[in-house]
Amino acid sequence: MEIGTKSDLIRATGAYCVVAVILGILSFGSTLTVGEIGSFLPYIPPDLSQAGVYVLFVPLMVGITFFYVATLIGALYEGVINRVIISGLYAGGFSSFIIVFMIIQPMSEQTQVSGYLFMGSFAIYFIHSIISVIAELRDQHYLTVISGALAIFIIGQVCVQLVSLYMIIPGVPESEQIILIKEMLNIGFGVASVITLVGIFRNSKNVYLAQFGGLASNYFFVTALSLIGTLYLNFIGGKLTEVNPVIKQLSPYVEWTGVVIVGAFIFTVMRRGMNESMMVPTELGDWGKHIQDTNSTKGKLLKNFTKIIQDFVDKGHKERLLVKLFRFLNENRASEHEMGQTLKELIVYEDQTHPNFAKRGRSKRVDENNQERRMLVLNRTVQQINALGLGAYKSTRQNQLKKENKEK
């Protein structure tokens, strides 16, 4: 571990311990109530004023713990998976203040159950994020799709439970409105989870199927569209008007709005498919301009070539260097076999990839190792080019042509 990172970690640990001790003493070693510190708070429900300050300080301590663990993991480890874990921990730190408060507050049992439901939903989302990253790294997109479909379905059931908690009075039969709301949530989230499975075809060779798969991979869009579609079908079918006759006054505006949305959706998918299958844009960029620049001075050409070499050694970008060397060999009349053998090592060269999850400093060592390997590959390639003797051959050929011209 680097000295700067170690000192930052020590300071963060010390600050966390001090804050944790202070909040622990105030929460469990004092008789303070929320009402006594109410002047420092924007609003306090009357039922909460007699509760101990632990209902505020414990959630705060949990949130700070999440932040500290994220800092600790970020200082010790690195990689793509590590970044996802840290992002989840920071999100958990912000959300835990509300969730833990909902669980430990003594006012409402319904709120406590809601806190557990929100905690479970956040855990499902966090697990889905980890699975998605691992699936993308292993090129197993179907795992992302399956976990996303399951997450949508579970969150839908959480929404149904929340409706039951806050809209149903114990001992009183469920009203038609509540039954309809729960039914629409079940159908909407269920349909969304099924549509999400179409995302498996996101990388299909069929352009139109790939378009539908790409749209199905957008979970928020699919979920919102499914819920709105369920609401729309219930409006068209008359169930909403049976529950609330006033909604009938919105017809026919709702019907035409649905027709326009469906038409725009179909047009967008078809247009994107046609663009990708029939029109392939050519974007040369700065490199295209560089290839076409044939009037540059010798000094500028040397400067550009040096930059291309440096770009390969420092960053591993070998495409421009390969084009430059191929052109050089071709101009010096090297055969295709000679060009292939000379540049073979450079063509097949690949950098060692960074670890997806490893101790801090591993990526730096990989970068240093890659830079050394690039230098060796470049040196061996230059030696093979020199072994061809192209410069001498070209000079001899030019002198021979001049001599023939003088004799004529």
Buried (B, 14 or more C-beta within 10 A) or exposed (E): EEEEBEEEBEEBBEEBEEBBEEBBEBBEEEEBBBBEBEEEEEEBEEEBEEBBBBBBBBBBBBBBBBBBBBBBBBBBBBBBBBBBBBEBBBBBBEBBBEBBBBBBBEBEEEBBBBBBBBBBBBEBBBBBBBBBBBBEBEEEBEBBBBBBBBBBBBBBBBBBBBBBBEEBEEEEEBEEEBEBBBBBBBBBBBBBBBBBBBBBBBEBEEBBBBBBBBBBBEBEEBBEBBBEBBBBBBBBEEBBBEBEEEBEEEEEEBEEEBEEBEEEEEEEBEEBBEEBEEEEEEEEEEEEEBEEEEEEEEEEEEEBBEEBBEBBBEEBEBEBBBBBBBEBBEEBEBEEEBBEEBBEBBEEBEBEEBBBBBEBEBBEEBBEEBBEBBEEBBEEBEEBBEEBEBEEEEEEEEEEEEEEEEEE
